[in-house]
């Protein structure tokens, strides 16, 4: 199967958020400067997850034949990336930062923070899985890990791997917490605790239903923060062998296993599909609807970190987060990857994962209008009617006060 036309580097969107250029001097730099550095690192950590989730989702939904149950493994990975995004955001919120999602979300084709890591929305071909292996590379010997003879990819300019970057965040948050306490200041701010995501059983009064397990914790102190960061490292890039740790089922090793024993069949999804290229086609309104669902989800995630009324959270989480992720975005992506872009095209559509500009009009009203038009364009698709119901149940963004 031929791959869609490769993206020229000139067409790649530039990252909208600057990567940390070098680790600060945590032991000697001024506290306020270090706090700014740390917030920058944590926002970067959020975006590392946000850059990978769309790629993994498009590849996941493109799979049509999966004899080794690899699809479920990819599903586990992108769910964990959502957990990591939430944890990084909780830590940022806990130290007085404002987590941002939609404004800094990537538009594909893009690069991960600088031109060294090209990222595309592609079907789950072997070449695509190879990119995932390189992006998730841990803090191990590159020669023993590379899936090819290609040079090592550095995800961030001054860090050799995502694992190395996260280790620097742990070092920074540990040192800054100690220095601030000695100066009579607190790094973790109690007024932020009610604004953070909290997973766990419904019997826990602090749980907002955002995560089924207890891994998604409110960050109240240094121990909470370091535990969360170590979980991100272990699940993502794997444990460092310096301490004799086993790599386990990290994202890197899962993708490496899929690459080494590749046995998938996929729909030929158009690489980096852009709605603007199909304004005269029936698929156009469906692509816009996918972008609006995604953008509404990111705005919901972001606004929940600003919501101080914890009694409202469960309702919003259930109707918006669960309604959009499981009830709308997933089924809609599955619908798209089974639609040919035009009746005669060899390529299938897919979610573009681009920002939808809601402007000044109520976002929910615009989303309802788009899904209604999509249902009218595809009257035989019962799934779209179910998605329309989920969108009708959304909490309007204007109520996030």
Secondary structure, DSSP 8 states (H G I E B T S, - for coil): --------GGGSB--SS----S---TTTS-HHHHHHHHHHHHHHHHHHHHHHHHHHHHHHHHEEEETT-HHHHHHHHHHHHHHHHHHHHHHHHHTT-----TTT---SSEESSSTTSEE----S-HHHHHHHHHHT--SS-HHHH-SSSS----SBTTBSSHHHHHHHHHHHHHHHHHHHHHTT--SS-GGGGGGS---S-TTSTT--SS-SSTTS----SHHHHHHHHHHHHHHHT---GGGT---TT-HHHHHHHHHHT--EEE--B-TT--GGGGTTSTHHHHHHHHHHHHHHHHHHHHHHTT---GGGHHHHIIIIIIHHIIIIIHHHHHHHTTSBSSTT-S-B----------TTS-HHHHHHHHHHHHHHHTTT-HHHHHHHHHHHT---GGG--
